[in-house]
Amino acid sequence: MILDLLRLLLFPMLMAFAASSDLLTMTISNRVSLLLIAGFFVLAVASGMGLTEIGQHIGAGAVVLTVAFTCFAMGWIGGGDAKVAAATALWLGFDYLLPYLLISSVLGGVLTLLLLEFRRWPIPYMLSGQQWLLRLHHHETGIPYGIALAAGALMVYPQTDWIRAVDLGRFIAG
């Protein structure tokens, strides 16, 4: 039961935290990525995942880390975004990596367009004291891409073996 609760809650809660943190502060703490990595290994071992499969998940994370840090070096994404994307790839593995990246990319494009439009309009006076909103509204502020990364991950996660392994009947029946 505890293993099922961890499968159901750990990854989604950390993704939601990463998204909200990026929205409100334009940063994603390294702790989020470290907790994702530690959580993966704890659940992988506790779930009986084989070494070969763990290695494949590590490979997916390493590939994304390499590409994401190249994007970070080019100034296209933040360092927190790069680390969260890699930690997410660790959880999803190669089986779900392409859908995750495609969905996150589309959502990131939509988010970017929405923020560009938002930045064209003045902030209503009632909201002008909200520092996070002022920061988000400023034209030199980047895009909190962690929102798109988290949303993409949360859209793909229910399809994964992590959730398929959960006995949902136990939670529904009480």
N, C-alpha and C positions, 0 to 999 in steps of 0.2 A: 504494500500500500504506500509506504514512504517513497519507494522507488518510482511508483506511478505518479505520485504528487510532484516529485522532482522533475520527472519528464514533462508533466503538464505545465508546471509553473516556472521553473528556474530560467529557462531560455526566454520565454515570453516576457517575464518580469524584467530581466536584464535588457532586453531589446526596448521595452517601453521606457525604462529608465534612461537608456542611451538617447532615445529620440527626444524625450522631454528635457534632458540635460542640454542637448545640442540646441534645442529651440530656445531655452531660457538663458543659456550662458554662452552659446557658441563654442562649447568645449565638451568633450567626452573624456571622463577620467580614465586613466590607465587601469584603474581598479575594475572597471566594467569589463575590459578585455581580459584581464587576468582572471576574473571570476568566471567568465565564459570558458576560458581555456581549462581552468581547474575543474569546473563543473562538467565539461565534456569528458575529461579523463576519469573523474570519479564515476560518472554514469556509464561510461563505456566499459570500465572494468566491472562495475556492479551488475551491468546488464549482460556480461559474458561476451562482449564483442571480441572477436579474434584479433590477433596481432596484425594480420594482413589487412583487415578492414580498418583498424586503427591507423595503420600506416597510410592507407589510401586517404583517410580523412586528413591526416597530417599533410599529405601531398597537396590536397585541395587548398588547405590553409596556406601552405608555403607558396603555391602558385599565385593566389590572390594577394598575399603579402608582398610578393615581388612586384606585381603589376600595380598594386595600390601605392606602394612606396615610390614607384616611378611617377605615378600621378601626383603624389605629394611633393616630390622633388620639382615637378614642373609647376607647382602652385595651383593645381586643379582641384585638389581636395585637401582637407586638413589631416593632420597626423592621427587624430582620434578616429576619424572616419576610416582611414587606412587600416588601423588596428582592429576596429570593430568588424570591418568587412572580412578581414582574414580570420578572426575568431569565429565569425558566423560561418565562413566556408569550412572551418574545422568541424563544426557541428553538422553541416549539411552534406559534406563530402562531395565527390564528383557527381553522384547520382542526381543531386538537386542543385548543383552549382549554376548551370546554365539558366534554368528558370529564375533562380534568385537574382542573378546578374541582370537578366533581361527586365524583369519586373522592377528591380531597384533603379535601373537606368531610365526606364519610362517614367517612373514616379519622380525620380530626380529631375528629369526634364520638365515635368508638369510643375513640380515645386519651384523650380527656377523661374519659369514663366509667371507663375502666380506671385512670387516675391518681386519680380521686376515690375509687374503691374501694381502691386501693393505700394511699392516705393515711389510710384508716380503720384500718388494721392497724399494729401496731408493727413496726419494722424488726428483723429477727433480730439478736441480739447479734454474731454473726460478721461481719455486714455494717455494723455501726454506725460503723466507722471510715472508711467510704467517703463522702467529702465530697459527691461528685456525687449519690449516692443520698440522702443526708440533705437536700440542697437540693431534689431532686425530690420528696421525701416531705413537705416542709414545706407546710402548708396555704395559706400566703400566696404561695407560688411559683406563677408562671403555668404554662401548658401549653407544652411545647416543640413548638409547632405545626410547626416546621421538619421534624420527623419525618414528619408527615402530608403536608406539601408535597412532600418528597423522595420518599416512597413513591408518591404519586399520579403524580409526574413519571416515576418509573421504571416504573410500570405502563403509562403511555401512550407513552413514548418508543420502544419497539420497533415501534409501529405507524406511526411517522412516516417521512417521506421521507428523513430522515437515515439511518435504518437500512436502508430499502429500497434505498438507493443503494450500500450496501456489498456487495461481492462476497464473500459468506460462503463460497462454494465454495473460494476461494483460501486461507482460513484452515483450513477443514476438511481439504482435500486436502494441506495442508502446504506 
